[in-house]
Amino acid sequence: MKKHPFANREKKTAAMLLCGLCLSVMASAQGIGLGIDGAAQEVRNIFTNVSNLVLMIGAVVGLAGGIRVFVKWNNGDQDVQKELIGWAGACIFLLLCGVTLKLFFGV
């Protein structure tokens, strides 16, 4: 049985490529901890900014809802109490969501 003349050379080349690939992966894996920490800090910064933006939008919507309840109250509408309870419940829900999410993500 005759061996292929390039059989050993191909095996050696494949083994060298595999070793080179493993070494390059191990070398690039040394800085992973820094990347994850940086990404976590970036998410915290973005989450804080988005949380503040949501609270500002909620404040504007809350003021608009308060004005709407006031106008209904002055006009003598019958469903002012239902409107007031819905508006107050939405405001409380918004505040609790913001606080709960901040506590949940540890920001």
MOLINZI-V974200 format. One record per residue. N is the residue number from 0. RES is the residue in three letters. OMEGA is omega in degrees with one decimal (* if undefined). Layout:
<<N:RES:OMEGA> <N:RES:OMEGA>>
//
This chain:
<<0:MET:-174.9> <1:LYS:178.4> <2:LYS:175.7> <3:HIS:-174.8> <4:PRO:-177.9> <5:PHE:-174.7> <6:ALA:-179.5> <7:ASN:-179.2> <8:ARG:178.6> <9:GLU:178.0> <10:LYS:179.9> <11:LYS:179.8> <12:THR:178.6> <13:ALA:179.5> <14:ALA:179.5> <15:MET:177.3> <16:LEU:178.8> <17:LEU:177.7> <18:CYS:178.2> <19:GLY:178.2> <20:LEU:179.0> <21:CYS:179.7> <22:LEU:180.0> <23:SER:177.3> <24:VAL:179.6> <25:MET:-179.4> <26:ALA:179.9> <27:SER:-179.4> <28:ALA:-178.5> <29:GLN:-177.0> <30:GLY:-176.6> <31:ILE:-178.8> <32:GLY:178.9> <33:LEU:179.7> <34:GLY:-179.6> <35:ILE:178.4> <36:ASP:178.3> <37:GLY:178.6> <38:ALA:178.9> <39:ALA:178.4> <40:GLN:178.7> <41:GLU:178.0> <42:VAL:178.0> <43:ARG:-179.9> <44:ASN:-179.4> <45:ILE:-179.2> <46:PHE:178.6> <47:THR:179.9> <48:ASN:179.8> <49:VAL:178.6> <50:SER:177.7> <51:ASN:178.2> <52:LEU:179.1> <53:VAL:178.4> <54:LEU:177.3> <55:MET:177.1> <56:ILE:177.1> <57:GLY:178.2> <58:ALA:179.3> <59:VAL:178.9> <60:VAL:177.2> <61:GLY:176.4> <62:LEU:178.5> <63:ALA:177.5> <64:GLY:177.3> <65:GLY:177.4> <66:ILE:179.2> <67:ARG:177.6> <68:VAL:179.7> <69:PHE:179.4> <70:VAL:178.3> <71:LYS:-179.6> <72:TRP:179.2> <73:ASN:179.2> <74:ASN:178.0> <75:GLY:177.9> <76:ASP:-176.5> <77:GLN:-173.3> <78:ASP:-179.1> <79:VAL:-178.0> <80:GLN:178.4> <81:LYS:179.1> <82:GLU:-179.6> <83:LEU:179.4> <84:ILE:177.6> <85:GLY:179.8> <86:TRP:179.5> <87:ALA:177.8> <88:GLY:178.3> <89:ALA:178.9> <90:CYS:178.9> <91:ILE:177.9> <92:PHE:-180.0> <93:LEU:179.7> <94:LEU:-179.7> <95:LEU:177.3> <96:CYS:179.8> <97:GLY:-179.7> <98:VAL:-178.6> <99:THR:179.3> <100:LEU:176.6> <101:LYS:177.9> <102:LEU:-178.1> <103:PHE:-178.8> <104:PHE:176.7> <105:GLY:-178.8> <106:VAL:*>>
//
